[in-house]
């Protein structure tokens, strides 16, 4: 993520913490579609179409990072209604930014190490790993 996307993502998470602490939030009620969403109103400014596209993508990244989680209770859109997780409620801006920077992290290094170990095991056992 770029620095602008990270900032927008953290603002979105803050909005979810404050505006919907005890109730689920729907993705497009918050972001909006062709009209303004709740988040845009809380910012007090218009969101560009590019920023809206970022928000749609960021929403899914927040789910992947387990900062928000689907409620699974809506029959039509079970993944679009979310609540902030305990981690999402407590994470501060600096750790949030570190999670989404485009720089490799220690986690990436360990994943590469795991891949190397698997590759080495497969080569040792005579299995060709392509």
N, C-alpha and C positions, 0 to 999 in steps of 0.2 A: 504494500500500500504506500501511496505517497503521503507526505506530511499533511497535505490538505484533506485527504481521505481519512487519515487517522484522526485528525481533529474533528471532522464531521461525524465519524463513527463514535467518538467519545461523547460528543454532544447528543447524539441519538440515544446512546445508552443512558446518559444523565436524564434525558427527557423521559425515558421509560421508567427510571427509578422514581422520578418526582410525580409525573402525571398519572401513572398507573401502578402505584405500589401494591394495591390489594385487588387488582382486577386484571384480567388478561387484556392484551392490546392486539389489535389486528394490523397486520403489515400495512395494508393500503389505507386504513383509517389514519394511521400514524404518518405514513409517507405521502399519501395522496396518489391519485392517478393523474387524470387530466385537470383536476382541481387541487386546491391546497389541502394539505393534511394537517393533523394536530401539531406535528413537529414544526412545520413551517410557521404556524401561528405562534408557537412558543418562542421561535427565534426572532419574530418581529420583523422579518424581511422575506422577500420572495426567494424561492429556491430555483435555480436555473435547471433546465432540462438535463444538463450534464450532471449536476449535483443529485438530481432525483434518480438518475441511473446509478450513480455511485451508491446512494442510500439503499436501493433495491439489492445491489450486490453486497453491501456492507451488512445488511440485515442477515443474509445467509452466512456471512463470515462470523457474525456474533453468535449464531446458532452453532456453527462448527466449533467455535472456541468455548462453547458451553457457558456463555455469558447470559444468554437468553435460552429458554427451552419451550418447545411447543407444549400446549396443554393437552392436545390430542382429544379434546372433548367435543369439538365441532364436527358434525358429520360431513359437511361439505368441504371445509378447509381446515382439517385438523392440524396442519403444520403452520398455518398462517396466524393463529392465535397463540401468543407467547406470554410468558412471565419472565422477569429477570431472575436468574439463579442466585444463590447466596454469593457466589464468586462475582457475578455481575453487579450485585448490590454493593459490594465492598471494594472492588478494584479501583485504584486511583489512576490518574492520567499517565504517570510515568510507566508503570508496569503494563498498562493497556497499550501504550505506544510501542513498548518493547516487544509485545506479542505480535504486532502486525508490521513491524519494519521489514523492508525488503532485504535486510542483511541476514546472512546465515547466523544461526544461533547455536548454542551448545547442543540443543535437541537435534538439529540438523546433522551435526557431527556424529552424534551417537547413532542416528538412523543410518548414516553412511557406513559406520563401523559394523552395524548389524548386517547390512547388505554385503559387505566384504566377507564377513564370517560365513554367511550362507553360501556365497559364491565359492569360498575356499572349501567348505564342506562338500559341496556338490562336485567340485573338481576332484577332490580326494576320493570320493566314492565312485568316480568314473562317469558321472552324469555330466553331459555337456551343458553348460549354462550359457545361453545366447541371449 
